[in-house]
């Protein structure tokens, strides 16, 4: 058997989604929840047809192929609408950040 030198556990990066050092800080948790609530509100307020598609994709975690079946549209149409929804959300977030 071949022996391999590997770095210690302290050299490994934190796993994705691992809580940071501020994870137990209630103020940080509240700010994260407020940001998530604000993002949810932005998604829900998108104009149609993007709003319905975005809610299913971002909030209900449905795949684009599943959304296509549910709304009776081609998958390419759903992907285009998702792309536009993301663009609109990106613009709204950028505007909010500039106004802060």
Residue pairs with C-beta under 8 A, 6 or more apart in sequence:
22 28
23 29
39 89
39 93
40 59
42 89
42 92
42 93
43 51
43 54
43 55
43 58
43 59
43 85
43 89
44 51
44 55
44 59
45 51
46 54
46 85
46 88
46 89
47 88
49 81
50 81
50 84
50 85
50 88
51 85
52 71
53 67
53 71
53 78
53 81
53 82
53 85
54 82
54 85
54 89
56 62
56 67
56 70
57 64
57 67
57 82
57 85
62 70
64 75
64 78
64 79
64 82
65 75
65 78
67 78
68 74
68 75
68 77
68 78
71 78
